[in-house]
Structure formats: structure tokens, C-alpha cells
């Protein structure tokens, strides 16, 4: 989607909609929460679904979070960090 970007500012966090997780594929998989993606046209964040994923070797997953600034709130996406 050309109109979507991962950065934008809002005055409050969007409402989180609960959904059921699919069955875990194996004991090796971990749950990665979905990210929020900012849509410039509608000027709102849209939730992406989470998913199961096998951890990357020598890395741990850092969940995304809302960051506050003078411009408002923005979503900082989750990422894999080397340990």
C-alpha cells in the first residue's frame, strides 16, 4: 500500500481489538504481537495481526510500543535484537 507508512502521530492510542490466536505450529514457535501501521490518507493507525514465528538464532524479539513526543503518540515497531 503506497499510502501506508510506519510513522505518524495521533493524540491517543487506537482501540485494541482482541482476536484469537491460531494454533501454535510447534513448541519452537513464539507469538509475535501485531504491529500498528499508520495510514496517511485516513490519518489513523491500523492493526496488523500477530503471528507465530521461530526465533532467529542469537536474537530475542523486542515487542513494539507506543512512544510519546511533543507531536503526539507514534508506534515503534517490534524488532529482533542480537544478544
Phi and psi restraints in degrees (range 20) as a CNS / XPLOR table:
assign (resid 1 and name C) (resid 2 and name N)
       (resid 2 and name CA) (resid 2 and name C) 1.0 -68.6 20.0 2
assign (resid 2 and name N) (resid 2 and name CA)
       (resid 2 and name C) (resid 3 and name N) 1.0 -24.1 20.0 2
assign (resid 2 and name C) (resid 3 and name N)
       (resid 3 and name CA) (resid 3 and name C) 1.0 -84.8 20.0 2
assign (resid 3 and name N) (resid 3 and name CA)
       (resid 3 and name C) (resid 4 and name N) 1.0 -3.4 20.0 2
assign (resid 3 and name C) (resid 4 and name N)
       (resid 4 and name CA) (resid 4 and name C) 1.0 -100.4 20.0 2
assign (resid 4 and name N) (resid 4 and name CA)
       (resid 4 and name C) (resid 5 and name N) 1.0 142.7 20.0 2
assign (resid 4 and name C) (resid 5 and name N)
       (resid 5 and name CA) (resid 5 and name C) 1.0 -141.8 20.0 2
assign (resid 5 and name N) (resid 5 and name CA)
       (resid 5 and name C) (resid 6 and name N) 1.0 163.3 20.0 2
assign (resid 5 and name C) (resid 6 and name N)
       (resid 6 and name CA) (resid 6 and name C) 1.0 -90.6 20.0 2
assign (resid 6 and name N) (resid 6 and name CA)
       (resid 6 and name C) (resid 7 and name N) 1.0 0.0 20.0 2
assign (resid 6 and name C) (resid 7 and name N)
       (resid 7 and name CA) (resid 7 and name C) 1.0 -123.8 20.0 2
assign (resid 7 and name N) (resid 7 and name CA)
       (resid 7 and name C) (resid 8 and name N) 1.0 133.2 20.0 2
assign (resid 7 and name C) (resid 8 and name N)
       (resid 8 and name CA) (resid 8 and name C) 1.0 -174.9 20.0 2
assign (resid 8 and name N) (resid 8 and name CA)
       (resid 8 and name C) (resid 9 and name N) 1.0 162.8 20.0 2
assign (resid 8 and name C) (resid 9 and name N)
       (resid 9 and name CA) (resid 9 and name C) 1.0 -118.6 20.0 2
assign (resid 9 and name N) (resid 9 and name CA)
       (resid 9 and name C) (resid 10 and name N) 1.0 139.1 20.0 2
assign (resid 9 and name C) (resid 10 and name N)
       (resid 10 and name CA) (resid 10 and name C) 1.0 -132.5 20.0 2
assign (resid 10 and name N) (resid 10 and name CA)
       (resid 10 and name C) (resid 11 and name N) 1.0 163.3 20.0 2
assign (resid 10 and name C) (resid 11 and name N)
       (resid 11 and name CA) (resid 11 and name C) 1.0 -85.1 20.0 2
assign (resid 11 and name N) (resid 11 and name CA)
       (resid 11 and name C) (resid 12 and name N) 1.0 -22.0 20.0 2
assign (resid 11 and name C) (resid 12 and name N)
       (resid 12 and name CA) (resid 12 and name C) 1.0 -148.3 20.0 2
assign (resid 12 and name N) (resid 12 and name CA)
       (resid 12 and name C) (resid 13 and name N) 1.0 157.2 20.0 2
assign (resid 12 and name C) (resid 13 and name N)
       (resid 13 and name CA) (resid 13 and name C) 1.0 -66.9 20.0 2
assign (resid 13 and name N) (resid 13 and name CA)
       (resid 13 and name C) (resid 14 and name N) 1.0 141.0 20.0 2
assign (resid 13 and name C) (resid 14 and name N)
       (resid 14 and name CA) (resid 14 and name C) 1.0 -65.8 20.0 2
assign (resid 14 and name N) (resid 14 and name CA)
       (resid 14 and name C) (resid 15 and name N) 1.0 159.3 20.0 2
assign (resid 14 and name C) (resid 15 and name N)
       (resid 15 and name CA) (resid 15 and name C) 1.0 -71.3 20.0 2
assign (resid 15 and name N) (resid 15 and name CA)
       (resid 15 and name C) (resid 16 and name N) 1.0 129.0 20.0 2
assign (resid 15 and name C) (resid 16 and name N)
       (resid 16 and name CA) (resid 16 and name C) 1.0 -82.4 20.0 2
assign (resid 16 and name N) (resid 16 and name CA)
       (resid 16 and name C) (resid 17 and name N) 1.0 129.4 20.0 2
assign (resid 16 and name C) (resid 17 and name N)
       (resid 17 and name CA) (resid 17 and name C) 1.0 -101.9 20.0 2
assign (resid 17 and name N) (resid 17 and name CA)
       (resid 17 and name C) (resid 18 and name N) 1.0 122.7 20.0 2
assign (resid 17 and name C) (resid 18 and name N)
       (resid 18 and name CA) (resid 18 and name C) 1.0 -75.8 20.0 2
assign (resid 18 and name N) (resid 18 and name CA)
       (resid 18 and name C) (resid 19 and name N) 1.0 137.8 20.0 2
assign (resid 18 and name C) (resid 19 and name N)
       (resid 19 and name CA) (resid 19 and name C) 1.0 -140.9 20.0 2
assign (resid 19 and name N) (resid 19 and name CA)
       (resid 19 and name C) (resid 20 and name N) 1.0 160.5 20.0 2
assign (resid 19 and name C) (resid 20 and name N)
       (resid 20 and name CA) (resid 20 and name C) 1.0 -83.3 20.0 2
assign (resid 20 and name N) (resid 20 and name CA)
       (resid 20 and name C) (resid 21 and name N) 1.0 141.4 20.0 2
assign (resid 20 and name C) (resid 21 and name N)
       (resid 21 and name CA) (resid 21 and name C) 1.0 -78.0 20.0 2
assign (resid 21 and name N) (resid 21 and name CA)
       (resid 21 and name C) (resid 22 and name N) 1.0 142.6 20.0 2
assign (resid 21 and name C) (resid 22 and name N)
       (resid 22 and name CA) (resid 22 and name C) 1.0 -67.6 20.0 2
assign (resid 22 and name N) (resid 22 and name CA)
       (resid 22 and name C) (resid 23 and name N) 1.0 164.2 20.0 2
assign (resid 22 and name C) (resid 23 and name N)
       (resid 23 and name CA) (resid 23 and name C) 1.0 -61.1 20.0 2
assign (resid 23 and name N) (resid 23 and name CA)
       (resid 23 and name C) (resid 24 and name N) 1.0 141.9 20.0 2
assign (resid 23 and name C) (resid 24 and name N)
       (resid 24 and name CA) (resid 24 and name C) 1.0 -67.0 20.0 2
assign (resid 24 and name N) (resid 24 and name CA)
       (resid 24 and name C) (resid 25 and name N) 1.0 125.1 20.0 2
assign (resid 24 and name C) (resid 25 and name N)
       (resid 25 and name CA) (resid 25 and name C) 1.0 -64.8 20.0 2
assign (resid 25 and name N) (resid 25 and name CA)
       (resid 25 and name C) (resid 26 and name N) 1.0 -34.1 20.0 2
assign (resid 25 and name C) (resid 26 and name N)
       (resid 26 and name CA) (resid 26 and name C) 1.0 -164.2 20.0 2
assign (resid 26 and name N) (resid 26 and name CA)
       (resid 26 and name C) (resid 27 and name N) 1.0 170.0 20.0 2
assign (resid 26 and name C) (resid 27 and name N)
       (resid 27 and name CA) (resid 27 and name C) 1.0 -70.2 20.0 2
assign (resid 27 and name N) (resid 27 and name CA)
       (resid 27 and name C) (resid 28 and name N) 1.0 -11.4 20.0 2
assign (resid 27 and name C) (resid 28 and name N)
       (resid 28 and name CA) (resid 28 and name C) 1.0 -82.5 20.0 2
assign (resid 28 and name N) (resid 28 and name CA)
       (resid 28 and name C) (resid 29 and name N) 1.0 -17.3 20.0 2
assign (resid 28 and name C) (resid 29 and name N)
       (resid 29 and name CA) (resid 29 and name C) 1.0 -84.5 20.0 2
assign (resid 29 and name N) (resid 29 and name CA)
       (resid 29 and name C) (resid 30 and name N) 1.0 147.3 20.0 2
assign (resid 29 and name C) (resid 30 and name N)
       (resid 30 and name CA) (resid 30 and name C) 1.0 -120.0 20.0 2
assign (resid 30 and name N) (resid 30 and name CA)
       (resid 30 and name C) (resid 31 and name N) 1.0 155.2 20.0 2
assign (resid 30 and name C) (resid 31 and name N)
       (resid 31 and name CA) (resid 31 and name C) 1.0 -84.9 20.0 2
assign (resid 31 and name N) (resid 31 and name CA)
       (resid 31 and name C) (resid 32 and name N) 1.0 128.6 20.0 2
assign (resid 31 and name C) (resid 32 and name N)
       (resid 32 and name CA) (resid 32 and name C) 1.0 -108.1 20.0 2
assign (resid 32 and name N) (resid 32 and name CA)
       (resid 32 and name C) (resid 33 and name N) 1.0 113.9 20.0 2
assign (resid 32 and name C) (resid 33 and name N)
       (resid 33 and name CA) (resid 33 and name C) 1.0 -61.0 20.0 2
assign (resid 33 and name N) (resid 33 and name CA)
       (resid 33 and name C) (resid 34 and name N) 1.0 151.7 20.0 2
assign (resid 33 and name C) (resid 34 and name N)
       (resid 34 and name CA) (resid 34 and name C) 1.0 -68.4 20.0 2
assign (resid 34 and name N) (resid 34 and name CA)
       (resid 34 and name C) (resid 35 and name N) 1.0 156.3 20.0 2
assign (resid 34 and name C) (resid 35 and name N)
       (resid 35 and name CA) (resid 35 and name C) 1.0 -98.5 20.0 2
assign (resid 35 and name N) (resid 35 and name CA)
       (resid 35 and name C) (resid 36 and name N) 1.0 166.6 20.0 2
assign (resid 35 and name C) (resid 36 and name N)
       (resid 36 and name CA) (resid 36 and name C) 1.0 -104.1 20.0 2
assign (resid 36 and name N) (resid 36 and name CA)
       (resid 36 and name C) (resid 37 and name N) 1.0 134.7 20.0 2
assign (resid 36 and name C) (resid 37 and name N)
       (resid 37 and name CA) (resid 37 and name C) 1.0 -118.3 20.0 2
assign (resid 37 and name N) (resid 37 and name CA)
       (resid 37 and name C) (resid 38 and name N) 1.0 131.5 20.0 2
assign (resid 37 and name C) (resid 38 and name N)
       (resid 38 and name CA) (resid 38 and name C) 1.0 -84.5 20.0 2
assign (resid 38 and name N) (resid 38 and name CA)
       (resid 38 and name C) (resid 39 and name N) 1.0 130.1 20.0 2
assign (resid 38 and name C) (resid 39 and name N)
       (resid 39 and name CA) (resid 39 and name C) 1.0 -104.0 20.0 2
assign (resid 39 and name N) (resid 39 and name CA)
       (resid 39 and name C) (resid 40 and name N) 1.0 113.5 20.0 2
assign (resid 39 and name C) (resid 40 and name N)
       (resid 40 and name CA) (resid 40 and name C) 1.0 -64.0 20.0 2
assign (resid 40 and name N) (resid 40 and name CA)
       (resid 40 and name C) (resid 41 and name N) 1.0 -34.7 20.0 2
assign (resid 40 and name C) (resid 41 and name N)
       (resid 41 and name CA) (resid 41 and name C) 1.0 -65.1 20.0 2
assign (resid 41 and name N) (resid 41 and name CA)
       (resid 41 and name C) (resid 42 and name N) 1.0 -46.0 20.0 2
assign (resid 41 and name C) (resid 42 and name N)
       (resid 42 and name CA) (resid 42 and name C) 1.0 -93.7 20.0 2
assign (resid 42 and name N) (resid 42 and name CA)
       (resid 42 and name C) (resid 43 and name N) 1.0 -10.6 20.0 2
assign (resid 42 and name C) (resid 43 and name N)
       (resid 43 and name CA) (resid 43 and name C) 1.0 57.0 20.0 2
assign (resid 43 and name N) (resid 43 and name CA)
       (resid 43 and name C) (resid 44 and name N) 1.0 39.6 20.0 2
assign (resid 43 and name C) (resid 44 and name N)
       (resid 44 and name CA) (resid 44 and name C) 1.0 -135.1 20.0 2
assign (resid 44 and name N) (resid 44 and name CA)
       (resid 44 and name C) (resid 45 and name N) 1.0 158.9 20.0 2
assign (resid 44 and name C) (resid 45 and name N)
       (resid 45 and name CA) (resid 45 and name C) 1.0 -89.7 20.0 2
assign (resid 45 and name N) (resid 45 and name CA)
       (resid 45 and name C) (resid 46 and name N) 1.0 139.9 20.0 2
assign (resid 45 and name C) (resid 46 and name N)
       (resid 46 and name CA) (resid 46 and name C) 1.0 -117.1 20.0 2
assign (resid 46 and name N) (resid 46 and name CA)
       (resid 46 and name C) (resid 47 and name N) 1.0 134.4 20.0 2
assign (resid 46 and name C) (resid 47 and name N)
       (resid 47 and name CA) (resid 47 and name C) 1.0 -80.4 20.0 2
assign (resid 47 and name N) (resid 47 and name CA)
       (resid 47 and name C) (resid 48 and name N) 1.0 132.3 20.0 2
assign (resid 47 and name C) (resid 48 and name N)
       (resid 48 and name CA) (resid 48 and name C) 1.0 -96.4 20.0 2
assign (resid 48 and name N) (resid 48 and name CA)
       (resid 48 and name C) (resid 49 and name N) 1.0 142.3 20.0 2
assign (resid 48 and name C) (resid 49 and name N)
       (resid 49 and name CA) (resid 49 and name C) 1.0 -66.5 20.0 2
assign (resid 49 and name N) (resid 49 and name CA)
       (resid 49 and name C) (resid 50 and name N) 1.0 149.9 20.0 2
assign (resid 49 and name C) (resid 50 and name N)
       (resid 50 and name CA) (resid 50 and name C) 1.0 -76.5 20.0 2
assign (resid 50 and name N) (resid 50 and name CA)
       (resid 50 and name C) (resid 51 and name N) 1.0 178.2 20.0 2
assign (resid 50 and name C) (resid 51 and name N)
       (resid 51 and name CA) (resid 51 and name C) 1.0 -159.2 20.0 2
assign (resid 51 and name N) (resid 51 and name CA)
       (resid 51 and name C) (resid 52 and name N) 1.0 161.9 20.0 2
assign (resid 51 and name C) (resid 52 and name N)
       (resid 52 and name CA) (resid 52 and name C) 1.0 -87.1 20.0 2
assign (resid 52 and name N) (resid 52 and name CA)
       (resid 52 and name C) (resid 53 and name N) 1.0 141.8 20.0 2
assign (resid 52 and name C) (resid 53 and name N)
       (resid 53 and name CA) (resid 53 and name C) 1.0 -151.4 20.0 2
assign (resid 53 and name N) (resid 53 and name CA)
       (resid 53 and name C) (resid 54 and name N) 1.0 144.3 20.0 2
assign (resid 53 and name C) (resid 54 and name N)
       (resid 54 and name CA) (resid 54 and name C) 1.0 -75.2 20.0 2
assign (resid 54 and name N) (resid 54 and name CA)
       (resid 54 and name C) (resid 55 and name N) 1.0 134.4 20.0 2
assign (resid 54 and name C) (resid 55 and name N)
       (resid 55 and name CA) (resid 55 and name C) 1.0 -60.8 20.0 2
assign (resid 55 and name N) (resid 55 and name CA)
       (resid 55 and name C) (resid 56 and name N) 1.0 145.0 20.0 2
assign (resid 55 and name C) (resid 56 and name N)
       (resid 56 and name CA) (resid 56 and name C) 1.0 -74.5 20.0 2
assign (resid 56 and name N) (resid 56 and name CA)
       (resid 56 and name C) (resid 57 and name N) 1.0 146.3 20.0 2
assign (resid 56 and name C) (resid 57 and name N)
       (resid 57 and name CA) (resid 57 and name C) 1.0 -62.6 20.0 2
assign (resid 57 and name N) (resid 57 and name CA)
       (resid 57 and name C) (resid 58 and name N) 1.0 133.9 20.0 2
assign (resid 57 and name C) (resid 58 and name N)
       (resid 58 and name CA) (resid 58 and name C) 1.0 60.3 20.0 2
assign (resid 58 and name N) (resid 58 and name CA)
       (resid 58 and name C) (resid 59 and name N) 1.0 28.8 20.0 2
assign (resid 58 and name C) (resid 59 and name N)
       (resid 59 and name CA) (resid 59 and name C) 1.0 -137.7 20.0 2
assign (resid 59 and name N) (resid 59 and name CA)
       (resid 59 and name C) (resid 60 and name N) 1.0 152.5 20.0 2
assign (resid 59 and name C) (resid 60 and name N)
       (resid 60 and name CA) (resid 60 and name C) 1.0 -125.0 20.0 2
assign (resid 60 and name N) (resid 60 and name CA)
       (resid 60 and name C) (resid 61 and name N) 1.0 148.1 20.0 2
assign (resid 60 and name C) (resid 61 and name N)
       (resid 61 and name CA) (resid 61 and name C) 1.0 -88.8 20.0 2
assign (resid 61 and name N) (resid 61 and name CA)
       (resid 61 and name C) (resid 62 and name N) 1.0 131.2 20.0 2
assign (resid 61 and name C) (resid 62 and name N)
       (resid 62 and name CA) (resid 62 and name C) 1.0 -105.5 20.0 2
assign (resid 62 and name N) (resid 62 and name CA)
       (resid 62 and name C) (resid 63 and name N) 1.0 118.4 20.0 2
assign (resid 62 and name C) (resid 63 and name N)
       (resid 63 and name CA) (resid 63 and name C) 1.0 -66.8 20.0 2
assign (resid 63 and name N) (resid 63 and name CA)
       (resid 63 and name C) (resid 64 and name N) 1.0 151.1 20.0 2
assign (resid 63 and name C) (resid 64 and name N)
       (resid 64 and name CA) (resid 64 and name C) 1.0 -68.9 20.0 2
assign (resid 64 and name N) (resid 64 and name CA)
       (resid 64 and name C) (resid 65 and name N) 1.0 163.1 20.0 2
assign (resid 64 and name C) (resid 65 and name N)
       (resid 65 and name CA) (resid 65 and name C) 1.0 -157.6 20.0 2
assign (resid 65 and name N) (resid 65 and name CA)
       (resid 65 and name C) (resid 66 and name N) 1.0 159.7 20.0 2
assign (resid 65 and name C) (resid 66 and name N)
       (resid 66 and name CA) (resid 66 and name C) 1.0 -82.3 20.0 2
assign (resid 66 and name N) (resid 66 and name CA)
       (resid 66 and name C) (resid 67 and name N) 1.0 134.1 20.0 2
assign (resid 66 and name C) (resid 67 and name N)
       (resid 67 and name CA) (resid 67 and name C) 1.0 -116.5 20.0 2
assign (resid 67 and name N) (resid 67 and name CA)
       (resid 67 and name C) (resid 68 and name N) 1.0 136.6 20.0 2
assign (resid 67 and name C) (resid 68 and name N)
       (resid 68 and name CA) (resid 68 and name C) 1.0 -99.8 20.0 2
assign (resid 68 and name N) (resid 68 and name CA)
       (resid 68 and name C) (resid 69 and name N) 1.0 141.6 20.0 2
assign (resid 68 and name C) (resid 69 and name N)
       (resid 69 and name CA) (resid 69 and name C) 1.0 -148.6 20.0 2
assign (resid 69 and name N) (resid 69 and name CA)
       (resid 69 and name C) (resid 70 and name N) 1.0 171.8 20.0 2
assign (resid 69 and name C) (resid 70 and name N)
       (resid 70 and name CA) (resid 70 and name C) 1.0 -58.8 20.0 2
assign (resid 70 and name N) (resid 70 and name CA)
       (resid 70 and name C) (resid 71 and name N) 1.0 -26.5 20.0 2
assign (resid 70 and name C) (resid 71 and name N)
       (resid 71 and name CA) (resid 71 and name C) 1.0 -78.4 20.0 2
assign (resid 71 and name N) (resid 71 and name CA)
       (resid 71 and name C) (resid 72 and name N) 1.0 -18.5 20.0 2
assign (resid 71 and name C) (resid 72 and name N)
       (resid 72 and name CA) (resid 72 and name C) 1.0 134.9 20.0 2
assign (resid 72 and name N) (resid 72 and name CA)
       (resid 72 and name C) (resid 73 and name N) 1.0 -156.1 20.0 2
assign (resid 72 and name C) (resid 73 and name N)
       (resid 73 and name CA) (resid 73 and name C) 1.0 -98.3 20.0 2
assign (resid 73 and name N) (resid 73 and name CA)
       (resid 73 and name C) (resid 74 and name N) 1.0 143.5 20.0 2
assign (resid 73 and name C) (resid 74 and name N)
       (resid 74 and name CA) (resid 74 and name C) 1.0 -139.9 20.0 2
assign (resid 74 and name N) (resid 74 and name CA)
       (resid 74 and name C) (resid 75 and name N) 1.0 153.7 20.0 2
assign (resid 74 and name C) (resid 75 and name N)
       (resid 75 and name CA) (resid 75 and name C) 1.0 -91.1 20.0 2
assign (resid 75 and name N) (resid 75 and name CA)
       (resid 75 and name C) (resid 76 and name N) 1.0 128.2 20.0 2
assign (resid 75 and name C) (resid 76 and name N)
       (resid 76 and name CA) (resid 76 and name C) 1.0 -101.9 20.0 2
assign (resid 76 and name N) (resid 76 and name CA)
       (resid 76 and name C) (resid 77 and name N) 1.0 112.4 20.0 2
assign (resid 76 and name C) (resid 77 and name N)
       (resid 77 and name CA) (resid 77 and name C) 1.0 -63.5 20.0 2
assign (resid 77 and name N) (resid 77 and name CA)
       (resid 77 and name C) (resid 78 and name N) 1.0 152.5 20.0 2
assign (resid 77 and name C) (resid 78 and name N)
       (resid 78 and name CA) (resid 78 and name C) 1.0 -68.2 20.0 2
assign (resid 78 and name N) (resid 78 and name CA)
       (resid 78 and name C) (resid 79 and name N) 1.0 160.5 20.0 2
assign (resid 78 and name C) (resid 79 and name N)
       (resid 79 and name CA) (resid 79 and name C) 1.0 -158.0 20.0 2
assign (resid 79 and name N) (resid 79 and name CA)
       (resid 79 and name C) (resid 80 and name N) 1.0 164.3 20.0 2
assign (resid 79 and name C) (resid 80 and name N)
       (resid 80 and name CA) (resid 80 and name C) 1.0 -92.6 20.0 2
assign (resid 80 and name N) (resid 80 and name CA)
       (resid 80 and name C) (resid 81 and name N) 1.0 128.4 20.0 2
assign (resid 80 and name C) (resid 81 and name N)
       (resid 81 and name CA) (resid 81 and name C) 1.0 -114.3 20.0 2
assign (resid 81 and name N) (resid 81 and name CA)
       (resid 81 and name C) (resid 82 and name N) 1.0 134.9 20.0 2
assign (resid 81 and name C) (resid 82 and name N)
       (resid 82 and name CA) (resid 82 and name C) 1.0 -72.8 20.0 2
assign (resid 82 and name N) (resid 82 and name CA)
       (resid 82 and name C) (resid 83 and name N) 1.0 139.9 20.0 2
